[in-house]
Structures are given as structure tokens and as C-alpha cells.
Amino acid sequence: MQRDTLIALFTRPWLSDLSHLLLRVVLGVLLVYHGTSKVFDGMQGLASNLAELGWPWPTLQAFAASYIEFAGGILITVGLFTRPVSLFIVAQFTIITFVYHGADPFKVQEKAFMFLVMASMLTLMGPGRWSVDARLFSADASRVS
């Protein structure tokens, strides 16, 4: 193999547009799934848990967390307002990982940490070419990275 072929094989991105889409859709669908029970089955359990832990405004925090996951997941799935929504998710899962589960072993923190990492990646990478954001906010959607 030629050197240029090896460089391309090992260092250049493959299907970066598809990668953006896959990350965004997987994160969004998982967040919707994660937030659906809180939104539709009631947030009382989460609010009660937060109150027992002594968190201020447990009902407001349960409401915010539930809708950041549910509505934010829908927005991320379609790629609308991706970066701002991802920042909210990063903030929420930073608190969940390091404060709410701060004293727990990593096995318990693991799921929240994965949401945190995925949302951080999406914040840094942006929505990608195949998103509503690219269609709405780019004069030339093919330039969106």
C-alpha cells in the first residue's frame, strides 16, 4: 500500500455526516426514552427523592430534568437548536454524575456519564449536515460541519 493510502485509512474521517447523524439520533432517542416515564407517569418519585436528599426546589428541579430529557431529546433527534439543547443536557448530566451520584461507585454513575460524554461531543461537533439546524441556519447546507 502507498503511504497516502495508509494515511487516509488510519487518519481521515469516514462517513462523518453519517456519524453526526448517528450520534445525534441515538442520544436524542435515548433521552426521550429516559424522560418519557418522568413526564407521562409523573415526576413525584423524582421530586420526592430530591426532597429526601435535601435539594432545594425539588419539584421545579424534577420538572426541569424531565423536560430537558424528553423535549431536549426530541429536539436533538431532529437536530433543532442542537448546541443550546446539548449544553443544557451537559449541565444536567454533570450534576447527575458528579453531585447526585457523586458518592456512588462508577457502576452507578456510568449511564449518566455516558449521556454527559455524548452531549459534550454533540456540543463540540455541532448538529451536522443532516439536521434541521443546517437547513434553517446555513445559507449553504453543504458547508455545515
Secondary structure, 3 states (H helix, E strand, C coil): CCHHHHHHHHHCCCCHHHHHHHHHHHHHHHHHHHHHHHHHCCCHHHHHHHHHCCCCCHHHHHHHHHHHHHHHHHHHHHCCCHHHHHHHHHHHHHHHHHHHCCCCCHHHHHHHHHHHHHHHHHHHHCCCCCCHHHHHHCCCHHHCC
